Amino acid sequence: MLNTPESRLSISKAALYPFNKITQGLIRFRDLLDFEIQNVIDFSISVGDDAGTIVTGKQSSIMISDSVKASLADVDTLILNDPGTVFAGNEATFEKFDLINKWRAMVLKANQMGVQVVSVHEIFDTDTLKWINESHAKIIIGKQMNENLLKALDVFDVPSRSYYDRVYEYINSFDTEKTLFTQTKIKKIAILSTRGCLGKYTTQMSLYRELTKRGKKVLPLITEPTAFLYKRDDADLPKFLAERSLQKYPYYINELVKKADKEQYEYVIFSGQGSIAPYKALWLDAMKLNLLQAFGADTTLLVAGYHDNDEIDASIQILRIYGGHQPSAILIPDKVETHYGSYEMKTAEQISKRKEELKQLFHIPNVELIHDITRITDIVL
C-alpha cells in the first residue's frame, strides 16, 4: 500500500538504502537534517565500510551493512533512495546481486519490525506496484508539494492543437504571460549543468551552507527527491508530474520564488535537473527554455565535466539568449562516475589542466572545483 503523508513525517533515527548518490548527498549534508542517520544498507558495494569516510574523507561511524535486521534494530525509519527497479546504468548490478528481490524482502522486514518505510521517489513501475498491492507492503511516498501553489497554476492554460503548434504556442504564450509575473526583490541563483550527475546538488547545498554561515537567509529549491527530508517544498520534476503537466513546471518554480520573496528570504538557489543543453525532446526542451525565463536568475553557475566542450558552448549560448547573461563561473567535479558505484578520481594535474582549458576556451575567469565553491561565493552576493 502506497501512502502520501498528510502532514510532515516524523523521523528520529533512519537507515538509508542503498549507498547511491542520493544517500551520499544526505550523508554529506546531514548537518542540515533534523534527524540522525544511523547506518546504510547496501547489498552490492562498500559493505563493511564507513560511509562518512568514503563521502567526506572523515570517519562518521555510519557503517554500510548488508544485514537488514541489524541495520533496522535501532531506527524508526527506513529511507528508500532507490525505487527497487532497474534504471540506466545499473542493470548488471541489479541482476548480479538480485537487488529487486532483496529490496522487496527488506521492505517486508521493515514492515514486520514496525519501522516506517519512506520512499523518496514516486513509484511508477507496474511490476513493483503489483507486488506492493499483492504483498500488502506499506510504503510512504515522501513529498511536500505545496497544494496552494499547485492550485495557482490552474489559471495558466496549456494550448491544445497539433503537436508542433502546441509547442510553438506554449513558448509564445509563456513569453506573454511572464510579463504578468510579480517582480521579486530576492536574489536568484541558478545552478545548471551540461549533463546529469555532475554535482549540481552538491554545488547547491554547499553554497546554501556557506551563505547561511555568513548570516544570509537562503532558500534552496531542491530538485532532488529529498526536499521533504529538509522540510522544504518539493521542486522535484517527477513528483511535480504526478500532480500537474510538464508545461506548468516553470510556473510552479515561479510560484515558489514568489513565496520565498514574501517570506523575506534574501537568496533562492535553484538547481536544474539534467542538462541545460538540448535533449531533442521537444516538449522538454521548450519547458527548459521557459524555465530559464520563469526563474530569471541574477547569477548562474555552470557545472561541467572533462570532455563536454560542445555541450558547454551550447549551454552558454542558451543562457545568453534565454537567461540574459553568461555563467558567472564554471565548476567541475574532482571525480567522475564510470559506472554504477565506481568513480575515477581526477589528479591535481588533470584538474589544473582542465581549469585553465575552460578559462581559455570560454573566457570565463572563475573556474573552480565544486568542493572549492567557497572561493567564489562572493560573486553571488
SEZA-674507 format. One line per field, with one value per residue (C-alpha): x, y, z. Coordinates in nm, 4 decimals, padded with zeros to 6 digits. Layout:
east = c(X, ...)
north = c(Y, ...)
up = c(Z, ...)
% end
This chain:
east = c(00.0000, 00.1395, 00.0611, 00.1383, 00.1815, -00.0966, 00.1495, 00.5250, 00.6898, 00.8324, 01.1810, 01.4257, 01.6763, 01.6996, 01.8672, 01.9280, 01.9202, 02.1281, 02.4725, 02.3980, 02.4416, 02.1245, 02.2370, 02.5843, 02.4316, 02.2296, 02.5424, 02.7444, 02.4800, 02.3495, 02.4197, 02.1259, 01.8830, 01.6819, 01.7177, 02.0104, 02.1436, 02.2290, 02.3542, 02.3322, 02.2055, 02.3587, 02.3821, 02.6389, 02.9044, 03.1179, 02.9730, 03.1626, 03.2963, 03.2346, 03.0055, 03.1360, 03.4948, 03.4006, 03.1896, 03.3840, 03.7126, 03.6153, 03.5072, 03.1386, 03.0516, 02.7748, 02.8507, 02.7398, 02.5892, 02.4087, 02.2259, 01.8716, 01.7713, 02.0771, 02.0523, 01.6866, 01.7174, 01.7670, 01.5882, 01.2322, 01.2548, 01.3953, 01.4509, 01.4488, 01.6644, 01.6024, 01.2550, 01.3510, 01.3680, 01.6383, 01.7336, 02.0004, 02.3491, 02.2789, 02.1166, 02.4162, 02.4406, 02.0699, 02.0964, 02.4233, 02.3067, 01.9344, 01.8512, 01.4833, 01.4038, 01.6327, 01.4642, 01.1245, 01.2387, 01.3891, 01.0621, 00.8635, 01.1165, 01.0905, 00.7100, 00.7353, 00.9683, 00.7398, 00.9846, 00.8166, 00.9319, 00.9651, 01.0471, 01.1977, 01.0822, 00.7411, 00.6949, 00.5641, 00.6876, 00.3845, 00.5506, 00.6604, 00.3154, 00.1569, 00.3934, 00.3173, -00.0559, -00.0338, 00.2080, 00.0312, 00.3647, 00.3427, 00.5486, 00.5092, 00.5916, 00.7720, 00.6711, 00.5956, 00.4147, 00.2542, -00.1141, -00.1940, 00.0824, -00.0333, -00.3863, -00.2467, -00.1128, -00.4596, -00.5093, -00.2453, -00.3974, -00.1954, -00.2509, -00.4313, -00.3762, -00.1401, 00.1843, 00.4204, 00.1646, 00.1193, 00.4934, 00.5121, 00.2103, 00.3465, 00.6687, 00.4871, 00.2101, 00.4728, 00.6522, 00.3289, 00.2293, 00.5705, 00.5061, 00.2296, 00.4711, 00.5372, 00.8833, 01.0750, 01.3485, 01.5026, 01.8369, 01.8097, 02.0978, 02.0726, 02.2969, 02.2829, 02.4942, 02.5994, 02.4649, 02.3218, 02.5081, 02.7950, 02.7368, 02.4630, 02.3088, 02.6464, 02.7069, 02.3644, 02.3796, 02.7433, 02.6530, 02.3420, 02.5519, 02.8155, 02.5668, 02.3822, 02.7107, 02.7515, 02.4201, 02.2121, 01.8530, 01.8639, 01.6082, 01.7316, 01.4786, 01.5791, 01.5105, 01.6431, 01.3607, 01.4836, 01.3432, 01.0860, 01.3689, 01.4994, 01.1442, 01.1320, 00.8657, 00.9412, 01.0847, 01.1455, 01.0159, 00.8948, 00.6943, 00.5517, 00.4493, 00.2433, 00.0356, 00.0418, 00.1623, 00.5222, 00.4342, 00.3316, 00.6588, 00.8133, 00.5068, 00.5413, 00.9054, 00.7987, 00.5349, 00.7972, 01.0204, 00.7346, 00.6554, 01.0199, 01.0174, 00.7066, 00.8755, 01.1648, 01.4385, 01.7413, 01.8547, 01.6955, 01.9137, 01.7656, 01.9432, 01.8144, 01.7637, 01.9542, 02.1261, 02.0559, 02.1766, 01.9046, 01.7769, 01.5992, 01.2791, 01.0723, 00.8396, 01.1194, 01.3490, 01.0674, 00.9973, 01.3650, 01.3826, 01.0724, 01.2109, 01.5160, 01.2833, 01.0469, 01.3258, 01.5075, 01.8410, 02.0591, 02.3616, 02.4215, 02.6848, 02.7506, 02.8641, 03.0654, 03.2698, 03.6029, 03.5018, 03.1978, 03.3227, 03.0480, 02.7834, 02.9434, 02.9356, 02.5691, 02.4805, 02.6483, 02.4677, 02.1305, 02.1983, 02.2861, 01.9696, 01.7137, 01.8792, 02.0149, 02.3707, 02.6559, 02.7658, 02.9499, 03.1569, 03.2179, 03.2516, 03.3985, 03.3959, 03.7030, 03.5690, 03.3581, 03.1313, 03.2487, 02.9683, 02.7274, 02.9084, 03.2542, 03.4382, 03.7518, 03.9342, 04.0965, 04.4576, 04.5695, 04.7368, 04.4184, 04.2110, 04.4547, 04.4800, 04.1006, 04.0524, 04.2984, 04.1495, 03.7994, 03.9206, 04.0919, 03.8201, 03.5178, 03.6674, 03.5140, 03.7741, 03.6068, 03.6643, 03.6866, 03.6257, 03.2764, 03.4267, 03.6078, 03.2918, 03.3672, 03.6443, 03.3860, 03.0955, 03.1478, 03.0417, 02.6828, 02.6483)
north = c(00.0000, 00.3390, 00.6378, 01.0072, 01.1672, 01.4078, 01.6084, 01.6302, 01.2999, 01.2323, 01.0828, 01.0479, 00.7816, 00.6475, 00.3798, 00.4662, 00.2322, 00.1952, 00.3613, 00.5605, 00.9282, 01.0342, 00.8609, 01.0094, 01.3558, 01.3091, 01.1950, 01.4903, 01.7377, 01.5524, 01.8596, 02.0255, 01.7451, 01.7264, 01.3500, 01.1158, 00.8807, 00.5607, 00.3409, 00.2497, -00.0759, -00.1999, -00.5422, -00.4708, -00.2084, -00.0838, -00.3308, -00.3005, 00.0479, 00.3763, 00.5853, 00.9166, 00.8233, 00.7463, 01.0604, 01.3278, 01.1644, 01.1875, 00.8965, 00.9121, 00.5778, 00.5473, 00.1947, 00.0247, -00.3174, -00.5889, -00.7072, -00.5724, -00.6927, -00.5444, -00.2167, -00.1667, -00.2675, 00.0846, 00.3050, 00.4251, 00.4855, 00.3134, 00.5692, 00.4179, 00.6209, 00.3620, 00.2609, -00.1049, -00.1189, -00.1162, 00.2157, 00.3274, 00.2263, -00.0319, -00.3220, -00.5521, -00.4735, -00.5431, -00.8781, -00.9848, -00.9143, -00.9907, -00.6414, -00.6389, -00.9340, -00.8098, -00.4658, -00.6312, -00.8571, -00.5559, -00.3602, -00.6507, -00.6979, -00.3293, -00.3569, -00.6637, -00.4804, -00.1764, 00.0517, 00.3087, 00.2834, 00.6087, 00.6267, 00.9493, 00.8528, 00.8198, 00.4530, 00.4059, 00.0585, -00.1653, -00.4852, -00.3108, -00.1609, -00.5025, -00.6576, -00.3834, -00.4460, -00.8239, -00.8387, -00.5587, -00.3804, -00.0386, 00.2390, 00.6126, 00.8309, 01.1251, 01.4531, 01.8065, 01.9645, 02.2981, 02.2483, 02.6207, 02.6852, 02.3934, 02.5350, 02.8722, 02.7062, 02.6208, 02.9750, 02.9058, 02.7243, 02.4721, 02.5018, 02.2080, 02.1979, 01.9832, 01.8685, 02.1220, 02.4031, 02.3383, 02.3635, 02.6858, 02.8309, 02.7178, 02.9128, 03.2189, 03.2133, 03.1895, 03.4894, 03.6877, 03.5512, 03.6027, 03.9783, 03.9109, 03.7546, 03.9513, 04.1051, 03.9949, 04.1541, 03.8211, 03.7422, 03.4334, 03.1933, 02.9157, 02.6102, 02.4379, 02.1749, 02.0320, 01.6873, 01.4979, 01.3535, 01.6022, 01.7599, 02.0250, 01.9128, 01.9209, 02.2678, 02.3909, 02.2607, 02.3666, 02.7194, 02.7135, 02.6059, 02.8741, 03.1608, 03.0509, 03.0573, 03.4175, 03.5065, 03.5169, 03.3945, 03.1419, 02.9057, 02.6106, 02.4910, 02.1255, 01.9354, 01.6088, 01.3926, 01.4591, 01.8099, 01.6851, 01.5463, 01.9028, 02.0261, 02.2126, 02.2329, 01.9865, 02.1184, 01.7656, 01.7354, 01.3704, 01.4477, 01.7563, 01.5453, 01.3275, 01.6405, 01.8602, 01.8627, 01.9199, 02.2513, 02.4046, 02.3323, 02.6766, 02.8432, 02.6301, 02.7332, 03.0960, 03.0480, 02.9017, 03.2045, 03.4459, 03.2564, 03.2819, 03.6535, 03.7060, 03.5158, 03.7651, 03.5283, 03.7136, 03.4408, 03.1494, 02.8790, 02.6657, 02.3578, 02.2432, 01.8733, 01.7037, 01.9140, 02.2661, 02.1571, 02.0340, 01.6773, 01.6679, 01.6028, 01.8963, 01.9487, 01.9036, 02.1451, 02.4019, 02.3683, 02.4175, 02.7368, 02.8720, 02.7697, 02.9905, 03.2843, 03.1932, 03.1733, 03.4794, 03.4142, 03.7055, 03.4757, 03.1399, 02.8800, 02.6141, 02.2675, 02.0946, 01.7815, 01.6981, 01.6025, 01.8166, 02.1334, 02.1255, 02.0976, 02.3823, 02.6034, 02.5166, 02.5800, 02.9206, 03.0240, 02.9132, 03.1066, 03.4202, 03.4045, 03.2870, 03.3771, 03.7148, 03.6508, 03.4036, 03.1938, 03.3797, 03.0676, 02.7139, 02.4402, 02.0945, 01.7734, 01.6039, 01.2610, 01.1207, 00.8160, 00.5484, 00.3006, 00.2353, 00.2824, 00.3329, 00.6621, 00.7887, 01.0328, 01.3170, 01.4027, 01.7502, 01.7827, 01.6860, 01.9295, 02.2171, 02.1493, 02.1397, 02.4626, 02.6502, 02.4981, 02.6175, 02.9681, 02.9995, 02.8382, 03.0150, 03.3353, 03.2806, 03.3685, 03.1914, 02.8162, 02.6071, 02.2622, 02.2080, 02.1379, 02.4740, 02.6770, 02.8931, 03.0530, 03.2123, 03.2665, 03.6428, 03.6579, 03.5637, 03.8219)
up = c(00.0000, -00.1034, 00.1143, 00.0961, 00.4402, 00.5361, 00.7435, 00.7766, 00.8559, 01.1976, 01.1654, 01.4530, 01.3503, 00.9967, 00.7901, 00.4241, 00.1241, -00.0943, -00.0939, -00.4099, -00.4965, -00.3161, 00.0027, -00.0319, -00.0662, 00.2533, 00.4367, 00.3063, 00.4220, 00.7268, 00.9427, 00.7612, 00.8522, 01.1748, 01.2146, 01.2674, 01.0012, 01.1872, 00.9052, 00.5370, 00.3890, 00.0635, -00.0947, -00.3653, -00.2854, 00.0064, 00.2597, 00.5897, 00.5128, 00.6937, 00.4709, 00.6011, 00.5223, 00.1622, 00.1119, 00.3001, 00.3993, 00.7665, 00.9853, 01.0765, 01.2401, 00.9782, 00.8649, 00.5427, 00.6101, 00.4167, 00.7303, 00.7179, 01.0637, 01.2361, 01.0449, 01.1348, 01.5003, 01.6365, 01.3809, 01.3344, 00.9591, 00.6511, 00.3742, 00.0257, -00.2127, -00.4826, -00.6086, -00.6331, -01.0118, -01.2758, -01.4332, -01.6795, -01.5814, -01.3104, -01.4947, -01.4480, -01.0769, -01.0222, -01.1971, -01.0335, -00.6768, -00.7222, -00.5965, -00.6913, -00.4657, -00.1882, -00.1983, -00.1606, 00.1237, 00.3010, 00.2773, 00.4210, 00.7022, 00.7931, 00.7959, 01.0189, 01.2620, 01.2840, 01.1022, 00.8765, 00.5151, 00.3212, -00.0498, -00.1799, -00.5298, -00.6839, -00.7749, -01.1295, -01.2248, -01.2811, -01.1544, -00.8352, -00.7815, -00.8368, -00.5817, -00.3271, -00.3598, -00.3531, -00.0591, 00.1324, 00.1747, 00.3368, 00.1789, 00.2320, -00.0688, 00.0838, -00.0738, 00.0277, -00.2659, -00.1830, -00.2685, -00.2701, -00.5226, -00.7369, -00.7464, -00.8535, -01.1706, -01.2957, -01.4289, -01.6954, -01.9920, -02.1894, -02.5692, -02.7290, -03.1067, -03.3145, -03.1507, -03.3101, -03.2966, -02.9261, -02.8587, -03.0602, -02.8799, -02.5440, -02.5909, -02.7227, -02.4623, -02.1913, -02.3391, -02.2982, -01.9580, -01.7993, -01.8046, -01.5512, -01.3031, -00.9868, -00.9803, -00.6715, -00.4640, -00.3736, -00.5400, -00.7599, -00.8180, -01.0795, -01.0847, -01.4230, -01.5944, -01.9277, -01.8326, -01.5383, -01.2398, -01.2335, -00.8919, -00.9136, -00.5847, -00.4072, -00.5513, -00.4420, -00.0874, -00.0382, -00.1461, 00.0751, 00.3732, 00.3074, 00.2632, 00.5774, 00.7694, 00.6530, 00.8128, 00.4942, 00.4796, 00.1954, 00.0424, -00.1662, -00.4255, -00.4080, -00.7295, -00.5900, -00.4489, -00.0930, -00.0352, 00.2169, 00.4335, 00.4677, 00.5439, 00.2101, -00.0604, -00.3393, -00.6643, -00.7938, -01.1512, -01.1342, -00.8196, -00.9872, -01.2880, -01.0548, -00.9815, -01.2938, -01.6552, -01.7644, -01.9282, -01.5955, -01.4160, -01.4925, -01.3421, -01.0293, -00.9841, -01.0248, -00.7539, -00.5190, -00.5791, -00.5077, -00.1875, -00.0786, -00.1554, 00.0594, 00.3415, 00.3146, 00.2054, 00.0696, -00.1713, -00.3518, -00.5101, -00.7874, -00.9206, -01.2587, -01.3277, -01.6062, -01.8705, -01.9892, -02.3347, -02.5775, -02.5316, -02.8719, -02.6781, -02.7992, -02.5033, -02.2513, -02.4336, -02.4616, -02.0896, -02.0036, -02.2098, -02.0408, -01.7040, -01.7583, -01.8133, -01.5303, -01.2746, -01.4100, -01.2402, -01.1354, -01.1236, -01.2920, -01.2080, -01.4734, -01.3662, -01.6394, -01.6990, -01.8578, -02.2132, -02.2905, -02.4600, -02.7247, -02.4538, -02.2586, -02.5667, -02.6333, -02.2688, -02.2671, -02.5861, -02.4455, -02.1257, -02.3192, -02.5288, -02.2740, -01.9447, -02.0468, -01.9275, -01.9392, -01.6393, -01.3665, -01.3011, -01.4213, -01.1603, -01.2197, -01.0110, -00.8679, -00.9617, -01.2441, -01.2245, -01.4690, -01.3950, -01.1098, -00.7782, -00.9342, -00.9791, -01.1475, -00.9204, -01.1116, -01.0319, -00.9293, -01.2708, -01.4591, -01.2548, -01.3039, -01.6784, -01.7183, -01.5243, -01.7448, -02.0600, -01.9658, -01.8858, -02.2233, -02.4346, -02.2868, -02.1440, -01.8018, -01.5364, -01.2439, -01.2763, -00.9601, -00.8203, -00.6835, -00.3414, -00.3561, -00.4153, -00.1105, -00.3182, -00.5472, -00.3081, -00.3210, -00.6868, -00.5954, -00.3170)
% end
